[in-house]
């Protein structure tokens, strides 16, 4: 399987889409970043920000089906994204902390 694969099939006048992705490299990278410590993801600009997680596109697409939009910056959606990472996807964290 390639890093990302998408297949289409027509069934009963509907188009079914099957998406698969090999996330092993991504998960290894998240693990390595967690091991480096919090300073690795520090960004400077007008404000100091930290990279705290890395969410692959295929995961973001699945979460969207559940009503969780990683691109929505509203406080409520941010809370929901962080709760989802903490409860269901801690392996996507790039820091060892509760978000």
Residue pairs with C-beta under 8 A, 6 or more apart in sequence:
1 20
1 22
2 22
3 21
3 22
3 25
4 19
4 20
4 21
4 22
4 57
4 58
5 19
5 20
5 21
6 17
6 18
6 19
6 20
7 17
7 18
8 15
8 16
8 17
8 18
9 15
9 16
9 18
10 16
19 58
19 61
20 58
21 56
21 58
23 56
23 58
23 59
26 54
26 56
27 91
27 92
29 54
30 53
30 54
30 91
30 92
30 93
30 94
31 91
33 40
33 41
33 51
33 54
33 94
33 95
34 93
34 94
34 95
34 96
37 95
38 50
38 95
38 96
38 97
40 51
40 94
41 50
41 51
41 52
41 94
41 95
42 48
42 49
42 50
43 49
43 50
43 51
50 95
51 94
51 95
52 93
52 94
52 95
52 97
52 99
53 85
53 92
53 93
53 94
53 95
53 99
54 92
54 94
55 63
55 70
55 85
55 89
55 92
56 92
59 89
59 92
60 70
60 71
63 69
63 70
63 81
63 84
67 80
68 77
68 80
68 81
68 84
69 77
69 81
70 81
72 78
82 99
85 92
85 93
85 99
86 98
86 99
93 99
